[in-house]
């Protein structure tokens, strides 16, 4: 399933309906997979996350926010600095 993630989990063209097919290939019978669960429940969550990302201006992954403030440079030091800045700003 992880090997095929670039196909079914593409950011530009997500295709979660393929998950059931790929699970069947690794021995999990398709008839035991609830399409409503895979396609409707998770697809709704994915689409909701996509919309949230658009509203927040997410351009790539990973994108990290601390109380709504974006982490502009990835790294432990930058994250610690942002957390400290947010704590100061919110107190």
Secondary structure, DSSP 8 states (H G I E B T S, - for coil): --TTHHHHT-SSS--TTHHHHHHHHTT--GGGS-HIIIIIIHHHHHHHHHHHHHHHT--SSS--EETTEE--S-SHHHHHHHHHHHHHHH-
